[in-house]
């Protein structure tokens, strides 16, 4: 860490009264050394991170940090104000402030700085030395680890004194490992991880979390898992490589429980460990039992299997759909008639580039149904389910069974593999089961059922649904818009939200006027909750605590980007007021979008794909109307709840730090 902090990055007399002023003062030192290229841009990134969750830690420590494109190399600055500065820590203001800057995309460097610093901050000698330091160079050396903190003086020995008894060994802390995951692997995954880590700190529990996000995951060290006293799974899709955690006391819940009640989960896993409850060793349960959490019903398991498929499908949706939309935007709506770019491509012709984007996007989009089916089967039967799942999804495309056929193919493939795995086979055949026997038999069974039994009826149903969407008009379209709007806003990115979104995306595989209207209504309604909460914090800030007001700033960007999860911090703090308000606004927006006959060819992007929207002016009116309705309702309901004068928020330091669960609105 020695190259990350120098004497010029240390301010032992930090003249700042607020966290914003402290960050600016320390960032100016980074600018002077050429490590930050744009002061205001970098500070905006710091503020955005701070808005997600306060960065104060117990013990008088503040660690504002961010990744930013304005940072040239990983950098650490340290400041020590005369008076403490509030960084949102439960135990009060911070007098040791570390500003951590990492280049955009430098996840490893960012996490390395944070973890190394956090470990040293657990040493009371280290923090005491920082508070007593008088020389910036020596302080930089101390922080970088080049100089060890002075050890506490030992009591002088006397000739007559007896040898003191040895000090009792420090108690070993309770150790927990956790896994978090959600269907998109973007927002809830990391919210739950951070909430569990914060609760572990508060409870004195050693907790290590493995977020299984959309960008992949770093497996926990097997030694860490082996040493753990308990396991927490907070997930809405199957935990990958779950067998690693078998044989330990386990709490298995949805990802939102990890966000909303992390302390309860820690207490629950402690209780299970005290009672000696453990999960079965890997491989001793049936595939059905191992596919979900202990005691889960088939309905819960089915939801997780379906969400597993949606989770893996989403990146194909985003990449393929946006490339197709860009192709239309550049080349017009006749670009789908362009010849293959492999046979005809003119480097200086914009139409050729538009055709390239459209055709690449189309190929990415063609994987939607096979990926959906393959990973539903994977969620049910692990890797052996992939081959029959992909085969079944491809058959669904071949017979025009579409999105519904993919769902059926995934469930059939997973069920077939699970049935084969129940059969006892001779030891001589076990080695070839996963690579030969299971793929062969399951693919043949899935092919037979999809081609000759269930595929054709599903294809007819898909055709009927497509024809119905094509003919949507008037009251029917408005009613569908209301239903979709309610679904998008009910659980703010949860399973019901994903069902509505998957329904809309499925229609883009073979787009018609009706399916394009559905996609527009779904995206518009999904933008409303965070935008409405952001607006409410501006109009009546006194109804919200400081943490919520900070989250409101980030919610503007999240809502505009079609990230419904931006409203989660508000819903977690006050679900009975926020969720009904969000649903009302989403219903209004969905209905108006359908009434105005707005269309959308892109599956994501929010306000940034406005040029690709049919009737864009009316589309904005629909979003603004729903946002206004939701904001007005939440203000009215909170005002009726007795917080209208703002005193409940700002009257005391305790409420100023916020009573709401501190969950970030990350993307």
C-alpha positions as CSV (number, residue, x, y, z in Angstrom):
1,X,0.0,0.0,0.0
2,X,3.1,2.3,0.2
3,X,2.6,3.6,-3.3
4,X,-1.0,4.5,-2.6
5,X,-0.4,7.1,0.2
6,X,2.4,9.6,0.7
7,X,3.0,12.4,3.2
8,X,1.3,14.8,0.7
9,X,-1.9,12.8,1.1
10,X,-2.0,13.2,4.9
11,X,-3.7,16.1,6.6
12,X,-3.4,15.9,10.4
13,X,-5.3,19.2,10.9
14,X,-8.2,18.7,8.5
15,X,-10.2,21.9,8.5
16,X,-13.6,20.6,7.6
17,X,-17.0,20.5,9.3
18,X,-18.9,18.2,6.9
19,X,-18.2,15.0,5.1
20,X,-18.5,16.9,1.8
21,X,-15.9,19.4,2.8
22,X,-13.6,16.7,4.1
23,X,-13.8,14.8,0.9
24,X,-13.1,17.9,-1.2
25,X,-10.1,18.8,1.0
26,X,-8.5,15.4,0.7
27,X,-9.4,15.1,-3.0
28,X,-7.7,18.4,-3.7
29,X,-4.5,16.8,-2.5
30,X,-5.0,13.9,-5.0
31,X,-5.6,16.4,-7.8
32,X,-2.3,18.2,-6.9
33,X,-0.4,14.9,-7.3
34,X,-2.1,14.1,-10.6
35,X,-3.9,11.1,-9.2
36,X,-7.4,12.7,-9.9
37,X,-8.0,14.4,-13.2
38,X,-11.4,16.1,-12.5
39,X,-12.1,17.2,-9.0
40,X,-15.8,17.9,-9.4
41,X,-16.4,14.7,-11.4
42,X,-14.6,12.6,-8.7
43,X,-16.5,14.2,-5.9
44,X,-19.7,13.5,-7.7
45,X,-18.7,9.8,-7.7
46,X,-17.8,9.9,-4.0
47,X,-21.2,11.5,-3.2
48,X,-23.1,8.9,-5.3
49,X,-21.4,6.1,-3.4
50,X,-22.1,7.9,-0.1
51,X,-25.8,8.2,-1.0
52,X,-26.0,4.4,-1.4
53,X,-25.0,3.8,2.2
54,X,-23.1,5.8,4.9
55,X,-19.4,4.9,5.0
56,X,-18.9,5.5,8.7
57,X,-17.7,2.7,10.9
58,X,-17.8,2.2,14.7
59,X,-14.8,3.6,16.5
60,X,-14.8,7.1,15.0
61,X,-13.8,6.1,11.5
62,X,-15.1,7.3,8.1
63,X,-14.1,5.6,4.9
64,X,-15.6,7.6,1.9
65,X,-14.6,5.7,-1.3
66,X,-15.6,5.1,-4.9
67,X,-14.4,3.9,-8.3
68,X,-14.2,6.7,-10.8
69,X,-13.0,7.3,-14.3
70,X,-11.3,10.5,-13.0
71,X,-8.8,8.5,-11.0
72,X,-5.5,7.5,-12.6
73,X,-4.2,5.0,-10.0
74,X,-5.4,3.6,-6.7
75,X,-4.9,6.3,-4.0
76,X,-5.6,6.7,-0.3
77,X,-5.7,10.0,1.6
78,X,-6.0,10.5,5.3
79,X,-7.4,13.4,7.3
80,X,-7.8,14.0,11.0
81,X,-10.3,16.8,11.9
82,X,-10.2,18.6,15.2
83,X,-13.9,18.0,15.6
84,X,-15.6,14.8,14.5
85,X,-17.5,14.6,11.2
86,X,-20.7,12.7,10.9
87,X,-20.3,9.8,8.3
88,X,-23.4,8.0,9.5
89,X,-21.8,5.6,11.9
90,X,-24.1,4.3,14.7
91,X,-21.8,5.4,17.5
92,X,-21.2,9.0,16.4
93,X,-18.9,11.2,14.3
94,X,-15.5,10.2,12.9
95,X,-12.1,11.7,13.7
96,X,-10.1,9.3,11.4
97,X,-11.1,9.8,7.8
98,X,-9.7,7.8,4.9
99,X,-10.6,8.8,1.3
100,X,-10.1,5.9,-1.1
101,X,-10.0,6.4,-4.8
102,X,-9.8,3.6,-7.3
103,X,-9.8,3.8,-11.1
104,X,-13.1,2.8,-12.9
105,X,-13.2,-0.9,-13.4
106,X,-10.4,-1.6,-10.9
107,X,-12.5,-3.8,-8.7
108,X,-9.6,-5.8,-7.4
109,X,-7.5,-2.8,-6.4
110,X,-10.5,-1.1,-4.8
111,X,-11.4,-4.1,-2.7
112,X,-7.7,-4.8,-1.8
113,X,-7.4,-1.3,-0.4
114,X,-10.6,-1.5,1.6
115,X,-9.9,-5.0,3.0
116,X,-6.3,-4.3,3.9
117,X,-7.3,-1.0,5.6
118,X,-10.3,-2.6,7.4
119,X,-8.1,-5.3,8.9
120,X,-5.6,-2.8,10.3
121,X,-8.4,-0.7,11.7
122,X,-9.3,-3.6,13.9
123,X,-6.1,-3.1,15.8
124,X,-6.6,-0.6,18.7
125,X,-2.8,0.2,18.7
126,X,-3.1,1.2,15.1
127,X,-6.0,3.7,15.6
128,X,-4.4,5.0,18.8
129,X,-1.2,5.7,16.9
130,X,-3.1,7.5,14.2
131,X,-4.7,9.8,16.8
132,X,-1.4,10.5,18.4
133,X,0.6,11.1,15.2
134,X,2.3,14.5,14.6
135,X,4.3,13.9,11.4
136,X,2.6,13.4,8.0
137,X,5.4,11.3,6.6
138,X,5.4,9.0,9.7
139,X,1.6,8.8,9.5
140,X,1.8,7.7,5.8
141,X,4.4,5.1,6.7
142,X,2.2,3.8,9.5
143,X,-0.9,3.6,7.3
144,X,1.0,1.9,4.4
145,X,2.3,-0.7,6.9
146,X,5.9,0.2,6.5
147,X,6.0,1.2,10.2
148,X,4.4,-0.9,13.0
149,X,2.3,1.0,15.6
150,X,4.0,1.3,19.0
151,X,3.0,-1.5,21.3
152,X,1.3,-0.7,24.5
153,X,3.9,-0.4,27.4
154,X,4.1,-3.4,29.6
155,X,3.9,-2.9,33.4
156,X,7.3,-2.7,35.1
157,X,8.4,-5.9,36.9
158,X,9.2,-5.7,40.7
159,X,11.5,-8.0,42.6
160,X,8.8,-9.0,45.1
161,X,5.9,-9.3,42.8
162,X,4.7,-12.7,41.9
163,X,4.4,-13.7,38.3
164,X,0.9,-12.6,37.2
165,X,-1.4,-15.3,36.0
166,X,-1.5,-15.6,32.2
167,X,-4.3,-13.6,30.6
168,X,-7.3,-15.7,29.5
169,X,-7.3,-16.4,25.8
170,X,-9.6,-14.2,23.8
171,X,-12.9,-15.9,22.9
172,X,-13.1,-17.2,19.4
173,X,-15.8,-15.2,17.5
174,X,-18.8,-16.9,15.9
175,X,-17.9,-17.4,12.2
176,X,-20.5,-17.2,9.4
177,X,-20.2,-17.6,5.6
178,X,-22.9,-16.3,3.4
179,X,-24.0,-16.3,-0.2
180,X,-26.3,-13.7,-1.8
181,X,-27.8,-13.8,-5.3
182,X,-30.8,-12.3,-7.1
183,X,-32.3,-12.9,-10.6
184,X,-30.4,-10.1,-12.3
185,X,-27.3,-10.3,-10.0
186,X,-27.1,-6.5,-10.0
187,X,-28.9,-4.8,-7.2
188,X,-30.3,-7.1,-4.5
189,X,-27.2,-9.3,-4.6
190,X,-24.9,-6.6,-3.4
191,X,-27.5,-4.9,-1.1
192,X,-27.9,-8.1,0.9
193,X,-24.1,-8.7,1.0
194,X,-23.5,-5.3,2.4
195,X,-26.4,-5.5,4.9
196,X,-25.1,-8.8,6.3
197,X,-21.6,-7.5,6.6
198,X,-22.8,-4.5,8.5
199,X,-24.9,-6.6,10.8
200,X,-22.0,-8.9,11.4
201,X,-19.9,-6.0,12.5
202,X,-22.6,-4.8,14.8
203,X,-23.1,-8.2,16.4
204,X,-19.4,-9.1,16.7
205,X,-19.7,-12.0,14.2
206,X,-17.0,-12.8,11.7
207,X,-18.9,-13.0,8.4
208,X,-17.5,-13.5,4.9
209,X,-20.0,-13.1,2.0
210,X,-19.8,-14.5,-1.5
211,X,-22.0,-12.3,-3.8
212,X,-22.9,-14.4,-6.8
213,X,-23.6,-11.5,-9.2
214,X,-24.1,-11.1,-12.9
215,X,-20.4,-10.5,-13.5
216,X,-19.5,-13.9,-11.9
217,X,-18.2,-14.5,-8.4
218,X,-15.1,-15.3,-6.5
219,X,-15.4,-18.5,-4.5
220,X,-14.8,-18.4,-0.8
221,X,-11.6,-20.1,0.4
222,X,-12.5,-23.7,1.3
223,X,-10.6,-23.1,4.6
224,X,-12.9,-20.2,5.4
225,X,-15.9,-22.4,4.7
226,X,-14.5,-25.3,6.8
227,X,-13.9,-23.0,9.8
228,X,-17.4,-21.4,9.6
229,X,-19.8,-22.2,12.4
230,X,-22.9,-21.5,10.2
231,X,-24.1,-20.6,6.7
232,X,-26.6,-18.0,5.5
233,X,-28.1,-18.3,2.0
234,X,-30.0,-15.1,0.9
235,X,-31.0,-15.9,-2.6
236,X,-33.7,-15.9,-5.2
237,X,-31.9,-18.1,-7.7
238,X,-30.1,-21.4,-6.9
239,X,-26.8,-21.1,-5.0
240,X,-24.0,-22.2,-7.3
241,X,-21.9,-25.0,-6.0
242,X,-24.1,-25.3,-2.9
243,X,-22.6,-28.6,-2.0
244,X,-19.5,-26.7,-0.6
245,X,-21.5,-25.7,2.4
246,X,-23.1,-29.0,3.2
247,X,-23.0,-30.4,6.8
248,X,-23.2,-27.0,8.6
249,X,-26.1,-25.1,10.3
250,X,-27.8,-23.3,7.5
251,X,-30.4,-20.5,7.2
252,X,-31.9,-20.4,3.8
253,X,-34.0,-17.3,2.8
254,X,-34.9,-15.0,0.0
255,X,-32.5,-12.2,-0.9
256,X,-34.8,-9.5,0.5
257,X,-34.6,-11.1,4.0
258,X,-30.9,-10.5,3.8
259,X,-31.5,-6.8,3.1
260,X,-34.3,-6.2,5.6
261,X,-33.4,-8.4,8.6
262,X,-29.8,-9.4,8.6
263,X,-29.4,-9.3,12.4
264,X,-32.3,-11.8,12.7
265,X,-30.6,-14.2,10.3
266,X,-27.4,-14.0,12.3
267,X,-29.3,-14.8,15.5
268,X,-31.2,-17.7,13.7
269,X,-28.0,-19.3,12.5
270,X,-26.5,-19.0,16.0
271,X,-29.5,-20.8,17.4
272,X,-29.3,-23.6,14.9
273,X,-25.6,-24.0,15.7
274,X,-26.4,-24.2,19.4
275,X,-29.0,-26.9,18.8
276,X,-26.6,-28.8,16.5
277,X,-28.8,-28.6,13.4
278,X,-27.0,-29.2,10.2
279,X,-27.7,-29.8,6.5
280,X,-27.2,-33.2,5.0
281,X,-23.8,-33.9,3.5
282,X,-23.5,-33.4,-0.2
283,X,-25.1,-36.1,-2.3
284,X,-27.2,-37.7,0.5
285,X,-30.4,-35.9,-0.3
286,X,-32.5,-36.4,-3.4
287,X,-32.0,-33.9,-6.3
288,X,-35.3,-32.3,-5.5
289,X,-34.4,-31.8,-1.9
290,X,-31.0,-30.4,-2.8
291,X,-32.4,-28.0,-5.3
292,X,-33.9,-25.7,-2.7
293,X,-33.6,-24.7,0.9
294,X,-34.5,-26.9,3.7
295,X,-38.3,-27.1,4.2
296,X,-39.1,-25.2,1.0
297,X,-42.3,-26.2,-0.8
298,X,-42.4,-27.0,-4.5
299,X,-43.9,-23.6,-5.2
300,X,-40.8,-21.8,-3.7
301,X,-38.4,-24.2,-5.6
302,X,-40.3,-23.6,-8.8
303,X,-39.9,-19.9,-8.4
304,X,-36.2,-20.2,-7.9
305,X,-35.8,-22.5,-10.9
306,X,-37.6,-20.0,-13.1
307,X,-35.7,-17.1,-11.8
308,X,-32.5,-19.0,-12.5
309,X,-33.4,-19.1,-16.1
310,X,-34.4,-15.4,-16.2
311,X,-31.1,-14.4,-14.4
312,X,-29.0,-15.9,-17.1
313,X,-31.2,-14.6,-19.9
314,X,-31.1,-11.0,-18.9
315,X,-27.6,-10.2,-20.3
316,X,-28.6,-11.6,-23.7
317,X,-31.7,-9.5,-23.5
318,X,-29.7,-6.3,-22.8
319,X,-27.0,-6.9,-25.4
320,X,-29.2,-8.3,-28.2
321,X,-32.1,-6.0,-27.7
322,X,-30.1,-2.8,-27.5
323,X,-28.0,-3.8,-30.6
324,X,-31.2,-4.4,-32.5
325,X,-32.6,-1.1,-31.4
326,X,-29.4,0.7,-32.4
327,X,-29.6,-0.9,-35.8
328,X,-33.1,0.4,-36.3
329,X,-32.1,3.8,-35.0
330,X,-29.2,4.1,-37.5
331,X,-30.6,2.3,-40.5
332,X,-34.4,2.7,-40.2
333,X,-37.0,0.0,-39.7
334,X,-36.2,-1.6,-43.1
335,X,-32.8,-2.7,-41.8
336,X,-34.1,-6.1,-41.1
337,X,-34.3,-6.6,-44.9
338,X,-30.6,-5.9,-45.4
339,X,-28.4,-8.7,-46.8
340,X,-25.9,-10.6,-44.6
341,X,-22.9,-8.4,-43.7
342,X,-20.7,-11.5,-44.2
343,X,-21.6,-11.2,-47.9
344,X,-22.1,-7.5,-48.4
345,X,-20.5,-4.8,-46.2
346,X,-19.4,-1.3,-47.2
347,X,-17.1,0.3,-44.7
348,X,-18.1,3.9,-45.5
349,X,-21.9,3.1,-45.6
350,X,-23.9,3.8,-42.4
351,X,-26.5,1.3,-43.5
352,X,-23.9,-1.5,-43.5
353,X,-22.9,-0.6,-39.9
354,X,-26.6,-0.5,-39.0
355,X,-27.1,-3.9,-40.5
356,X,-24.0,-5.2,-38.6
357,X,-25.5,-4.0,-35.3
358,X,-28.9,-5.5,-36.2
359,X,-27.6,-8.9,-37.2
360,X,-25.3,-9.3,-34.3
361,X,-28.1,-8.3,-32.0
362,X,-30.5,-10.7,-33.7
363,X,-28.0,-13.6,-33.1
364,X,-27.7,-12.6,-29.4
365,X,-31.5,-12.4,-29.2
366,X,-31.8,-15.9,-30.8
367,X,-30.2,-17.4,-27.6
368,X,-33.0,-16.1,-25.3
369,X,-35.2,-19.1,-25.3
370,X,-32.4,-21.8,-25.3
371,X,-30.6,-19.9,-22.5
372,X,-33.8,-19.6,-20.5
373,X,-34.6,-23.3,-20.9
374,X,-31.0,-24.4,-20.3
375,X,-30.6,-22.5,-17.0
376,X,-34.0,-23.4,-15.7
377,X,-32.9,-27.0,-16.1
378,X,-29.5,-26.1,-14.5
379,X,-31.3,-24.6,-11.5
380,X,-33.2,-27.9,-11.1
381,X,-30.5,-30.5,-11.8
382,X,-27.2,-28.6,-11.9
383,X,-24.8,-29.1,-14.9
384,X,-26.4,-32.3,-16.2
385,X,-29.5,-30.3,-17.0
386,X,-27.7,-27.9,-19.4
387,X,-27.6,-30.1,-22.5
388,X,-31.3,-31.2,-22.5
389,X,-32.3,-27.7,-21.5
390,X,-30.6,-26.1,-24.4
391,X,-31.8,-28.8,-26.8
392,X,-35.4,-28.3,-25.6
393,X,-35.1,-24.5,-25.9
394,X,-33.8,-24.8,-29.4
395,X,-36.7,-27.1,-30.3
396,X,-39.1,-24.5,-28.8
397,X,-37.7,-22.0,-31.3
398,X,-37.8,-24.5,-34.2
399,X,-41.6,-25.2,-33.7
400,X,-42.4,-21.5,-32.9
401,X,-43.3,-22.3,-29.3
402,X,-41.4,-19.2,-28.2
403,X,-41.0,-18.0,-24.6
404,X,-43.7,-20.3,-23.2
405,X,-42.1,-23.3,-25.0
406,X,-38.7,-22.4,-23.4
407,X,-40.3,-22.4,-19.9
408,X,-41.8,-25.8,-20.6
409,X,-38.6,-27.2,-22.1
410,X,-36.5,-26.1,-19.2
411,X,-38.9,-27.7,-16.6
412,X,-39.2,-30.9,-18.7
413,X,-35.4,-31.2,-19.1
414,X,-34.7,-30.5,-15.4
415,X,-37.4,-33.0,-14.3
416,X,-36.1,-35.7,-16.7
417,X,-32.5,-35.4,-15.4
418,X,-33.7,-35.5,-11.8
419,X,-35.6,-38.6,-12.6
420,X,-32.6,-40.3,-14.2
421,X,-30.4,-39.4,-11.3
422,X,-32.7,-41.3,-9.0
423,X,-32.0,-44.6,-10.8
424,X,-29.4,-46.7,-9.1
425,X,-26.7,-47.8,-11.6
426,X,-23.8,-50.2,-11.4
427,X,-20.5,-48.7,-10.2
428,X,-19.0,-49.4,-13.6
429,X,-21.4,-47.0,-15.3
430,X,-21.3,-44.1,-12.8
431,X,-18.2,-42.6,-14.4
432,X,-20.0,-42.1,-17.8
433,X,-23.4,-41.1,-16.4
434,X,-22.8,-37.3,-16.4
435,X,-21.0,-37.1,-19.8
436,X,-22.8,-39.8,-21.9
437,X,-25.8,-41.5,-20.4
438,X,-27.7,-38.5,-18.8
439,X,-27.2,-36.1,-21.8
440,X,-28.1,-38.9,-24.3
441,X,-31.3,-40.1,-22.5
442,X,-32.5,-36.7,-21.3
443,X,-32.0,-35.1,-24.7
444,X,-33.9,-37.9,-26.4
445,X,-36.8,-37.7,-23.9
446,X,-37.0,-33.9,-24.1
447,X,-36.9,-34.0,-27.9
448,X,-39.7,-36.5,-28.1
449,X,-41.9,-34.6,-25.7
450,X,-41.2,-31.2,-27.3
451,X,-41.6,-32.2,-30.9
452,X,-44.5,-34.7,-30.6
453,X,-46.4,-34.1,-27.3
454,X,-46.4,-30.7,-25.6
455,X,-44.6,-28.5,-28.2
456,X,-47.4,-28.1,-30.7
457,X,-50.1,-27.1,-28.2
458,X,-47.7,-24.6,-26.6
459,X,-46.9,-23.2,-30.1
460,X,-50.6,-22.8,-30.7
461,X,-51.0,-21.0,-27.4
462,X,-48.0,-18.8,-28.2
463,X,-49.6,-17.9,-31.6
464,X,-52.9,-17.1,-29.9
465,X,-51.1,-14.9,-27.4
466,X,-49.2,-13.1,-30.2
467,X,-52.4,-12.5,-32.2
468,X,-54.1,-11.2,-29.1
469,X,-51.2,-8.7,-28.5
470,X,-51.3,-7.7,-32.1
471,X,-55.0,-6.8,-31.8
472,X,-54.8,-5.0,-28.5
473,X,-56.6,-1.7,-28.6
474,X,-58.9,0.5,-26.4
475,X,-60.0,-0.8,-23.0
476,X,-58.3,-4.1,-23.3
477,X,-54.9,-2.5,-23.9
478,X,-55.4,-0.1,-20.9
479,X,-56.4,-2.9,-18.6
480,X,-53.3,-4.9,-19.6
481,X,-51.2,-1.8,-19.0
482,X,-52.7,-1.4,-15.5
483,X,-51.9,-5.1,-14.7
484,X,-48.3,-4.8,-16.0
485,X,-47.8,-1.6,-14.1
486,X,-49.0,-3.1,-10.8
487,X,-46.7,-6.2,-11.3
488,X,-43.6,-4.0,-12.1
489,X,-44.1,-2.0,-8.9
490,X,-45.3,-4.6,-6.4
491,X,-42.0,-6.1,-5.4
492,X,-39.5,-3.6,-7.0
493,X,-37.3,-6.0,-9.0
494,X,-38.5,-9.2,-7.3
495,X,-40.1,-12.2,-8.9
496,X,-43.4,-10.6,-9.9
497,X,-41.5,-7.7,-11.4
498,X,-39.4,-10.2,-13.3
499,X,-42.4,-12.1,-14.6
500,X,-43.8,-9.0,-16.1
501,X,-40.5,-8.0,-17.6
502,X,-39.8,-11.5,-19.0
503,X,-43.3,-11.5,-20.6
504,X,-42.5,-8.2,-22.3
505,X,-39.0,-9.3,-23.5
506,X,-40.4,-12.6,-24.8
507,X,-42.6,-10.6,-27.2
508,X,-39.6,-8.9,-28.7
509,X,-38.3,-12.2,-30.1
510,X,-41.1,-11.9,-32.8
511,X,-42.1,-8.3,-32.4
512,X,-45.5,-6.9,-33.5
513,X,-47.3,-3.7,-32.7
514,X,-48.9,-5.2,-29.6
515,X,-45.7,-6.7,-28.1
516,X,-43.9,-3.4,-28.7
517,X,-46.6,-1.6,-26.7
518,X,-46.2,-4.1,-23.9
519,X,-42.5,-3.5,-23.7
520,X,-43.0,0.3,-23.6
521,X,-45.6,0.0,-20.8
522,X,-43.4,-2.3,-18.7
523,X,-40.3,-0.1,-18.9
524,X,-42.3,3.1,-18.2
525,X,-44.0,1.6,-15.1
526,X,-40.7,0.2,-13.8
527,X,-39.1,3.7,-13.9
528,X,-41.8,5.3,-11.7
529,X,-41.0,4.0,-8.2
530,X,-37.5,5.5,-7.8
531,X,-38.4,8.7,-9.7
532,X,-41.4,9.1,-7.4
533,X,-39.4,8.6,-4.2
534,X,-36.8,11.0,-5.5
535,X,-39.4,13.6,-6.2
536,X,-41.1,13.2,-2.8
537,X,-37.8,13.8,-1.0
538,X,-37.4,17.1,-2.9
539,X,-41.0,18.2,-2.4
540,X,-41.4,17.2,1.3
541,X,-37.9,16.4,2.5
542,X,-39.0,16.8,6.1
543,X,-41.0,13.5,5.8
544,X,-37.8,11.6,5.2
545,X,-34.7,11.0,7.3
546,X,-31.3,12.0,6.1
547,X,-30.4,8.6,4.7
548,X,-33.5,8.5,2.7
549,X,-32.9,12.1,1.3
550,X,-29.4,11.0,0.3
551,X,-30.9,7.9,-1.4
552,X,-33.3,10.2,-3.2
553,X,-30.5,11.8,-5.1
554,X,-29.3,8.5,-6.5
555,X,-32.9,7.5,-7.2
556,X,-33.2,10.2,-9.9
557,X,-30.4,8.4,-12.0
558,X,-31.6,4.9,-11.1
559,X,-35.2,5.6,-12.1
560,X,-34.2,7.3,-15.3
561,X,-32.1,4.2,-16.2
562,X,-35.1,1.8,-15.6
563,X,-33.6,0.3,-12.4
564,X,-36.7,-0.2,-10.3
565,X,-34.5,-1.4,-7.4
566,X,-33.7,2.3,-6.7
567,X,-36.9,2.5,-4.6
568,X,-35.9,-0.4,-2.3
569,X,-34.4,1.7,0.5
570,X,-37.6,3.6,0.8
571,X,-39.8,0.4,0.6
572,X,-37.7,-1.4,3.2
573,X,-38.1,1.5,5.6
574,X,-41.8,2.1,5.1
575,X,-43.4,-0.7,3.0
576,X,-47.0,0.0,3.9
577,X,-46.9,3.5,2.5
578,X,-44.3,3.3,-0.2
579,X,-45.3,0.1,-2.1
580,X,-49.1,1.0,-2.5
581,X,-48.0,4.5,-3.7
582,X,-45.6,3.0,-6.2
583,X,-48.2,0.5,-7.5
584,X,-50.7,3.3,-8.0
585,X,-48.3,5.3,-10.0
586,X,-47.1,2.3,-12.0
587,X,-50.7,1.4,-12.9
588,X,-51.3,5.0,-14.1
589,X,-48.2,5.0,-16.2
590,X,-48.8,1.5,-17.7
591,X,-52.4,2.5,-18.6
592,X,-51.4,5.8,-20.2
593,X,-48.5,4.2,-22.2
594,X,-50.9,1.7,-23.7
595,X,-53.6,4.3,-24.2
596,X,-51.1,6.5,-26.1
597,X,-50.0,3.5,-28.1
598,X,-46.3,4.1,-27.3
599,X,-44.0,1.4,-28.6
600,X,-40.4,0.3,-27.7
601,X,-38.0,-2.0,-29.5
602,X,-35.3,-1.9,-26.8
603,X,-35.7,-4.1,-23.7
604,X,-33.8,-1.7,-21.4
605,X,-32.2,1.7,-21.2
606,X,-34.8,4.0,-19.6
607,X,-34.8,7.6,-20.7
608,X,-31.6,7.0,-22.7
609,X,-33.4,5.1,-25.4
610,X,-36.1,7.8,-25.9
611,X,-35.2,8.2,-29.6
612,X,-36.3,4.6,-30.1
613,X,-39.7,5.0,-28.6
614,X,-42.9,5.5,-30.6
615,X,-44.8,8.6,-29.5
616,X,-41.9,9.8,-27.2
617,X,-43.6,13.0,-26.0
618,X,-46.7,11.1,-24.8
619,X,-44.5,8.4,-23.3
620,X,-42.8,11.1,-21.1
621,X,-46.2,12.4,-20.1
622,X,-47.2,8.9,-19.0
623,X,-44.0,8.5,-16.9
624,X,-44.4,12.0,-15.4
625,X,-48.1,11.4,-14.6
626,X,-47.3,8.1,-12.8
627,X,-44.4,9.7,-10.9
628,X,-46.6,12.6,-9.8
629,X,-49.3,10.2,-8.6
630,X,-46.9,8.0,-6.6
631,X,-45.0,11.0,-5.1
632,X,-48.3,12.7,-4.1
633,X,-49.6,9.5,-2.5
634,X,-46.5,8.7,-0.5
635,X,-46.3,12.3,0.7
636,X,-50.0,12.2,1.7
637,X,-49.6,8.8,3.5
638,X,-46.5,9.8,5.3
639,X,-48.1,13.1,6.3
640,X,-51.1,11.3,7.8
641,X,-48.6,9.1,9.7
642,X,-47.5,12.0,11.8
643,X,-44.2,13.0,10.2
644,X,-45.4,16.0,8.4
645,X,-43.5,18.6,10.4
646,X,-40.1,16.9,9.8
647,X,-39.4,16.8,13.6
648,X,-39.5,13.1,13.7
649,X,-36.6,13.2,11.3
650,X,-34.4,16.0,12.5
651,X,-35.3,16.5,16.1
652,X,-32.6,14.4,17.6
653,X,-29.2,13.1,16.5
654,X,-30.5,9.5,16.7
655,X,-33.2,10.1,14.1
656,X,-30.9,12.2,12.1
657,X,-28.7,9.2,11.4
658,X,-31.8,7.4,10.2
659,X,-33.9,4.7,11.5
660,X,-34.4,3.0,8.2
661,X,-32.4,0.0,7.2
662,X,-29.3,1.2,5.6
663,X,-29.4,-0.5,2.3
664,X,-27.8,1.0,-0.8
665,X,-29.5,1.7,-4.1
666,X,-26.7,0.2,-6.2
667,X,-26.8,-0.8,-9.7
